[in-house]
Structure formats: C-alpha cells, structure tokens
C-alpha cells in the first residue's frame, strides 16, 4: 500500500484526499492519503521519513521553504521557485511542481485564447506566480495585483510583466479579458470590482468561490478552481504511482465531495496536559460540545469482546443524540485500551479521527495504527500558542 499525504497550514479543508481516493479506486491502486497540518517544512520531512511515506503534496505556506530540504528539484519547480509535490525515492527527496501543468491543462480544456488578451492576476503568491509564468508565453498582456502593492511589484518585476494598484484595478477592471483570482473569497477588493459579461474568470478556489456566487448576477464565463485542482492532482498521482488516469473518469463523481462536511471529531493522542489545554481552547473558540470517552467507560470491563460491544453502544447512543441535535461533538479519545483497529473503525460511524501527533512520543505499534485509521494528522509544535491558533484555523474550515 502506498502511503501519501498533503501537508501545509491550513490543509484539512483540501479535497485532494477525496480525489486521490477516487483515482486510486479507478486505477485499482491501494493507498492511504491523509491531510497533515504541520508547523513548518522540517517537521513534515521528518514525519515522512519516520513513517516511510512514498510521497506528499505540499500546499501553502511551505512551497518555497520546503525546497532547501530536497535532494533534487525538477525544471518547472526550479523556475517557479515553488514545489507542490515530493517523491521519496530511496535516499533521494525529489521536488516537482504540478500546478504549472494544472493551469495549462485548464486553459487547453476550455479552449482559451490568450494571444494579445489583457489579463489581471489577483494575488502574488505561488499560485499567482505559476499562472503568470504559464500564460506569459501565450502572448498575453499580464498585470499582477496584490493588496500589498510592493509584493505585486516584486512578482511583476521577477516575471517581466506589469503590476496594477487598487485604484486602477477598480477603475479599469472592465478592460481585462481574463481575471485569474488566487485570493480568498472574503477579500475586500472583490466586492469593489464590477465584472462584465464579456470577461472570463478563472478562480483557484474550488469551494465557496466568490465568483461562482456572483455569476448569475454578472453573467460572465466562470471556470472553477476544481479544474486546476483535478489537473494537478492527476499529474501528482502519476508521479507517485507511474499510472496515467483520465480526468473524465473522476470529474463527475468528484462533484459529490465538494460540499461534504462533518461536525463530529474524535481526537486521539497520548496523555498530555498540553493536549488537554489545546482541545479546551478549541472547544471555547468553536463552540463544540466536549465528550470524554473515559468517563463513559468507567463501568466497562476491559475484556476485548465486551469492550468492543460496549464501545459500539456508546457510539450508537452518541449517533442518535447527534442526529437529534445541532451540537458539534469534540470527543477526547485518549485511553490506550481503545487503541484497537476494531474500535477506531467503529468511531467512523459518528465522526472523523484527528490524530494529535507528538514527535517525541515513540510507540511504533500505536503510531502505525493511528496513521492507518486517522482522517487527519495534526503535528504538534513546541509552541503551544502556535498549535492553538493552527488547530482552530484547521477545524473551522471543515465544520
């Protein structure tokens, strides 16, 4: 079985996991693919080595910082100064950039013509740089905008294209044939732009896109970010497995995953006062109803058969309760007698498993079990305040 993941911060909201599951099913390749929230690039490389991962996708904010830890970097990644796919090949760690292919394939799929067209790219991060780099040679007239003007100037200078400030963007937005957005849907500038019907919008956001919501109002041509996502994931899958898959085989089924959410989460972890403080902070910030499974196991015998039967009863009771309530459940799951595959599998009826991974806690048996049964992994950092801020950011995006 291949062991893969996607790492970044935030990352739990990524739909790459669902895409890889769909592609692997169609290709008859067994794999485990898991989102991993990490405080930095070094932590995810160490985690990948410890668990013998075959490869990982990389998202923000690690696409540049990860590069100094790699053995080799391919041509496109080097040119873009951005890596989003890493392959572990024996002792080598090889970095690739599949975002470049993702935007080009989106252009080809939609028969878009950029020759002598005027294009504005909103944002100046790695996705914006990739888009500008990809279409620069299509003879387009490109402008970069960012809320921080100096960042837009820097990217424009690096790529030998133009930049545009707030005032000119708002006044001249109708002059652009294409708008490529790499900024969040709640960005203030978006509400100040009056889009015209003749314009074509390409958004990197594949869920809750501002432009999707406004399409009926302005009647422009909208291309969702999930086109870009699917195209780059297909290439990543081929890098990891050597298998080429067709977009048509997965695109219809993928639509079913775009709006999937879950309100209930099991947090598994070794005993730690810091972990308790972290979860209590999450409860207070996002208004979860907290449940400690230990309290419900006080009167249960630890004979395995009885334990599994009793645990299933607890899960069934919680499931019935949650179906008749609007509460979101955060369930503490830190009793070692529960760290059995059958029990971990039973929890999935009610919610998803988030493993709070502490690098200093070494138990190969338990760690391997948690990796196999977790839906998400959160790598704890030495800085408790950083972990608090990051866990809230991660969870609020998936509830």
C-alpha positions in Angstrom: 0.0 0.0 0.0 1.3 3.4 -0.9 1.5 6.0 1.9 0.8 9.5 0.8 -0.4 12.8 2.1 -0.8 16.5 1.7 1.0 18.9 4.1 0.5 22.6 4.8 -1.2 25.1 7.1 -4.2 25.2 6.8 -4.7 21.9 4.9 -7.6 20.0 6.5 -10.1 21.6 4.0 -8.2 20.2 1.0 -10.2 17.9 -1.3 -7.0 16.2 -2.6 -7.7 13.3 -0.3 -11.1 12.6 -2.0 -9.6 13.0 -5.4 -6.8 10.5 -4.7 -9.3 8.0 -3.3 -11.4 8.3 -6.5 -8.4 8.0 -8.8 -6.9 5.1 -6.8 -10.3 3.3 -6.9 -10.5 3.7 -10.7 -6.9 2.6 -11.1 -7.0 -0.4 -8.7 -4.1 1.0 -6.6 -4.3 0.7 -2.8 -3.1 3.8 -1.0 -3.5 5.8 2.2 -3.7 9.6 1.6 -4.1 11.9 4.5 -4.0 15.7 5.2 -1.2 16.6 7.6 -1.1 20.0 9.4 2.4 20.9 10.1 4.1 23.9 11.8 7.0 24.0 9.3 8.8 22.2 6.5 11.3 20.4 8.7 8.5 18.7 10.7 6.8 17.2 7.7 10.0 15.9 6.2 10.9 14.2 9.5 7.4 12.8 9.8 7.5 11.5 6.2 10.8 9.7 6.9 9.6 8.3 10.2 6.5 6.8 8.6 8.2 5.8 5.3 5.8 7.9 3.2 6.1 7.4 -0.6 5.2 11.0 -1.4 3.5 14.1 -0.2 1.8 17.0 -1.8 2.8 20.4 -0.5 0.5 23.4 -0.1 0.9 26.9 1.4 2.9 28.2 3.2 5.6 25.5 2.6 6.0 25.6 -1.2 9.2 27.7 -1.0 10.6 26.8 2.4 10.5 23.0 1.6 12.9 23.4 -1.3 16.1 23.7 0.8 15.4 20.3 2.3 15.2 18.4 -1.0 17.8 16.4 -2.9 16.6 17.3 -6.4 14.2 19.8 -7.9 12.7 19.5 -11.4 12.9 22.2 -14.0 9.4 23.7 -13.6 9.7 23.8 -9.8 13.1 25.4 -10.0 11.9 28.1 -12.4 8.8 28.9 -10.3 10.7 28.6 -7.0 7.8 26.5 -5.8 7.3 22.8 -5.0 3.9 21.2 -4.5 4.8 17.5 -5.0 7.5 15.5 -3.3 8.6 12.0 -4.2 10.6 9.9 -1.8 12.9 7.7 -3.9 15.3 5.6 -1.8 17.5 8.2 -0.2 16.5 11.0 -2.6 13.7 13.6 -1.9 12.6 14.9 -5.3 10.5 18.1 -5.7 8.1 18.8 -8.6 5.6 21.5 -9.5 2.3 20.2 -10.9 0.5 23.5 -10.5 2.1 24.7 -13.8 0.5 21.8 -15.7 -2.8 22.3 -13.8 -3.3 25.8 -15.1 -2.1 25.0 -18.7 -4.4 22.0 -18.9 -7.3 24.1 -17.7 -6.6 26.6 -20.5 -6.4 23.7 -23.1 -9.6 22.0 -21.7 -11.6 25.2 -22.1 -10.1 26.2 -25.5 -9.0 29.6 -24.1 -7.1 32.0 -26.3 -4.7 34.4 -24.6 -2.9 35.9 -27.7 -3.0 39.7 -27.3 -5.5 39.4 -24.5 -5.4 41.6 -21.4 -5.1 39.5 -18.1 -5.1 40.6 -14.5 -4.0 38.1 -11.8 -5.3 38.8 -8.3 -2.7 37.9 -5.7 1.1 37.4 -5.7 1.6 34.1 -4.0 2.8 30.8 -5.5 -0.4 30.2 -7.5 -0.3 33.7 -8.9 3.3 33.3 -9.9 2.5 29.9 -11.5 -0.4 31.3 -13.5 1.7 34.3 -14.7 4.6 32.0 -15.7 2.3 29.6 -17.5 0.5 32.2 -19.7 3.4 34.6 -20.2 4.5 32.8 -23.3 1.0 32.8 -24.7 1.5 36.4 -25.8 -0.9 37.8 -23.2 -0.6 41.3 -21.6 -0.4 40.4 -17.9 -0.9 42.6 -14.8 -0.4 41.5 -11.2 -2.4 42.9 -8.3 -1.9 42.3 -4.6 -3.3 44.1 -1.6 0.3 44.8 -0.7 1.5 46.8 -3.7 5.2 46.1 -3.1 4.5 42.4 -3.4 2.8 42.9 -6.7 5.7 45.0 -8.0 8.2 42.3 -6.9 6.4 39.5 -8.7 5.8 41.6 -11.8 9.5 42.5 -11.9 10.6 38.9 -11.4 8.4 37.7 -14.2 8.8 40.7 -16.5 5.1 41.6 -16.5 3.2 44.6 -15.3 1.5 45.4 -12.0 -1.6 47.3 -11.2 -2.6 49.2 -8.0 -6.0 49.2 -6.2 -7.3 52.4 -7.8 -6.5 51.4 -11.4 -7.8 47.9 -10.9 -11.2 49.1 -9.7 -11.5 51.8 -12.4 -10.2 49.6 -15.3 -11.4 46.2 -14.4 -13.8 46.1 -17.4 -10.8 46.4 -19.8 -9.5 42.9 -18.9 -10.4 39.9 -21.0 -9.4 37.5 -18.2 -9.4 37.7 -14.5 -7.4 35.0 -12.7 -8.1 35.0 -9.0 -5.8 33.4 -6.4 -7.2 35.3 -3.4 -9.7 34.2 -0.7 -13.4 34.7 -1.4 -13.7 37.2 1.5 -11.1 39.6 0.1 -12.4 43.1 0.3 -11.2 44.1 -3.2 -13.6 41.5 -4.8 -16.7 43.5 -3.7 -15.3 46.6 -5.4 -15.0 45.0 -8.8 -17.8 45.3 -11.4 -17.4 42.2 -13.6 -18.7 42.4 -17.2 -20.4 39.6 -19.2 -17.6 39.5 -21.8 -15.0 38.6 -19.2 -13.6 35.1 -18.4 -12.9 34.3 -14.7 -10.5 31.5 -13.6 -10.6 31.0 -9.9 -8.2 28.9 -7.8 -10.9 28.5 -5.1 -12.8 25.3 -5.8 -15.4 25.6 -3.0 -17.3 28.7 -1.8 -15.9 30.8 -4.7 -17.0 34.4 -4.7 -17.2 34.4 -8.5 -19.4 31.3 -8.5 -21.9 33.1 -6.3 -21.9 36.2 -8.5 -22.0 34.5 -11.9 -25.8 34.8 -12.3 -25.6 38.5 -11.4 -22.9 39.4 -13.9 -23.3 36.7 -16.5 -19.6 36.2 -17.1 -17.8 32.9 -18.1 -16.7 31.2 -14.9 -14.1 28.4 -14.6 -14.0 26.9 -11.2 -10.7 26.1 -9.4 -11.5 22.4 -9.2 -10.5 22.2 -12.9 -7.0 23.3 -11.9 -7.0 21.1 -8.8 -8.0 18.0 -10.7 -5.4 18.5 -13.4 -2.5 19.0 -11.0 -3.7 16.1 -8.8 -3.7 13.8 -11.8 -0.1 14.6 -12.6 0.8 14.1 -8.9 -0.8 10.7 -8.9 1.2 9.8 -12.0 4.4 10.9 -10.3 3.6 8.8 -7.2 2.3 5.7 -9.0 3.5 5.8 -12.6 -0.1 5.4 -13.7 -1.8 7.9 -16.0 -5.5 8.5 -15.3 -8.2 10.3 -17.3 -9.9 13.3 -16.0 -13.3 12.1 -17.4 -13.2 9.1 -15.1 -13.4 11.1 -11.9 -14.8 14.6 -12.6 -18.5 13.7 -12.3 -18.0 11.8 -9.0 -15.8 14.5 -7.5 -18.8 16.9 -7.5 -20.3 14.9 -4.7 -17.4 15.7 -2.4 -17.3 19.5 -2.8 -19.8 20.3 -0.1 -19.2 17.3 2.3 -18.7 18.3 5.9 -18.6 16.6 9.3 -19.5 18.2 12.7 -18.1 15.4 14.9 -14.4 14.7 15.6 -12.5 12.2 17.6 -9.2 13.4 18.9 -6.7 10.6 19.6 -3.4 11.3 21.3 -1.1 10.2 24.2 -1.7 11.7 27.6 -0.6 15.3 27.9 -1.7 18.4 29.8 -0.8 20.5 26.8 -3.1 18.4 24.6 -6.0 18.9 27.0 -5.3 22.7 27.0 -5.3 22.6 23.2 -8.6 20.9 23.0 -10.2 23.1 25.7 -9.1 26.1 23.6 -10.7 24.6 20.5 -13.9 23.9 22.4 -14.2 27.5 23.6 -13.3 29.1 20.2 -15.6 27.0 18.0 -18.4 26.1 20.5 -18.1 22.3 20.5 -19.8 20.0 22.9 -16.9 18.1 24.5 -17.2 14.4 25.4 -14.5 12.4 27.3 -14.9 8.7 26.4 -13.0 7.7 29.5 -15.9 8.9 31.7 -18.3 6.6 29.7 -16.0 3.6 30.1 -15.8 3.6 33.9 -18.1 0.6 34.3 -17.0 -1.3 31.3 -14.9 -4.5 31.6 -11.6 -4.4 29.6 -12.1 -7.8 28.1 -11.8 -7.2 24.4 -15.1 -8.6 23.3 -17.1 -6.8 26.0 -15.2 -3.6 25.4 -15.9 -3.5 21.6 -19.6 -4.3 22.2 -19.9 -1.7 24.9 -18.0 0.9 22.9 -20.3 0.3 19.9 -23.2 1.0 22.2 -21.6 4.3 23.3 -21.1 5.3 19.6 -24.7 4.4 18.7 -26.1 6.4 21.6 -23.9 9.4 20.6 -25.0 9.0 17.0 -28.7 9.0 17.9 -28.1 12.0 20.1 -26.2 13.9 17.4 -28.9 13.3 14.8 -31.5 15.0 17.1 -29.2 17.9 17.9 -27.4 20.8 16.3 -24.4 20.3 18.6 -20.9 19.7 17.2 -19.1 17.0 19.2 -15.4 17.0 20.1 -14.6 13.6 21.5 -11.5 13.0 23.6 -10.1 9.6 22.8 -7.0 9.1 24.9 -7.5 5.8 26.7 -4.9 3.2 25.5 -7.4 0.3 25.8 -9.3 1.9 22.9 -6.4 2.0 20.5 -7.6 -1.1 18.7 -8.4 -1.2 14.9 -11.9 -2.5 15.5 -12.7 0.3 17.9 -11.1 3.0 15.7 -13.1 1.7 12.8 -16.3 1.9 14.9 -15.8 5.6 15.6 -16.1 6.5 11.9 -19.9 5.9 12.1 -20.1 9.1 14.2 -17.2 11.3 13.1 -13.7 11.7 11.8 -10.4 10.9 13.6 -7.8 13.6 14.1 -4.5 12.4 15.5 -2.6 14.9 17.6 0.9 13.7 16.7 3.7 14.4 19.2 7.1 13.7 17.6 8.6 12.9 21.0 6.1 10.1 21.7 7.6 7.0 20.2 5.4 3.8 20.1 5.7 2.2 16.7 2.7 0.0 17.1 0.3 2.7 18.2 1.7 5.3 15.8 1.2 2.9 12.8 -2.3 2.2 13.9 -3.2 5.9 14.3 -1.7 6.6 10.9 -3.8 3.9 9.2 -7.1 4.9 10.8 -6.8 8.7 11.2 -8.6 11.0 8.8 -6.3 13.9 9.6 -3.0 14.4 11.3 -2.0 17.4 13.4 1.7 17.7 14.1 2.1 19.4 17.4 4.8 22.0 17.8 6.8 23.1 20.8 4.9 26.4 20.8 1.5 25.7 22.4 0.1 29.1 21.3 1.1 28.3 17.7 -0.7 24.9 17.9 -3.8 26.6 19.4 -4.0 29.1 16.6 -3.4 26.5 13.9 -5.9 23.9 15.2 -8.7 26.5 15.3 -7.8 27.6 11.8 -7.9 24.0 10.6 -11.1 22.9 12.2 -13.2 26.0 11.4 -12.6 25.3 7.7 -14.1 21.8 7.8 -17.2 22.2 10.0 
